[in-house]
Amino acid sequence: LQTILPGPWKQDALLLLGSKPNCGKTSLLSKLAWSVCQQPDNNCISVYWTIDDTKELLLPKFVCVAEGSKQLEINGVINPNYYSRTNPDLLQRRTAGYNKVIQAMRDQQLMLKDMNSGSDLAYMESLISGLRDRYPEKRIFFVLDNFHKLQDFKSLEERIRFKQLSQMVKGIATNYHITIFASVEY
């Protein structure tokens, strides 16, 4: 983790990235999660848990990032037959991106989860606890997209709800000695 973002934030940390909807938070966090898990010195598994989208919508973003050329676009990954007519390298780039993502998953460097897996703190803690038990020597870089869509404490007034969620998520980060990076919409 130090190679990507230097400093003492590598564990016991909750970091929040806030902005308006559709500003690129998911793109930034997916690039960060990929970069962190690809640094061999990090000995890290990046877990990207989206409760904002499905894995089917998230995976093409990771394929584009993993391919690395910045010439592969999400629409080309999703609908290659249409876009390959104007981009002859598309299928080769798309395959290379998928192969890198699949290999990262096989090597326990990357894990993608979505709202179909769960959307509350109990699921989050269960997932992290299981990973900590399974990989005690690995660092865990956990991305939560989107913090405000957690299903806990829905009956509370919004300010109190977010304060409670923040305390609980920070507790999970501290308990398991991990970094949690979450997006938040204004």
Secondary structure, DSSP 8 states (H G I E B T S, - for coil): -TTTS-SGGGSSEEEEEEESTTSSHHHHHHHHHHHHHH-GGG-EEEEEEESSS-HHHHHHHHHHHHH-SS---HHHHHSHHHHTTT-TTHHHHHHHHHHHHHHHHHTTSEEEE-TTT--SHHHHHHHHHHHHHH-TTSEEEEEEE-GGG--TTTTS-HHHHHHHHHHHHHHHHHHHT-EEEEEEE-
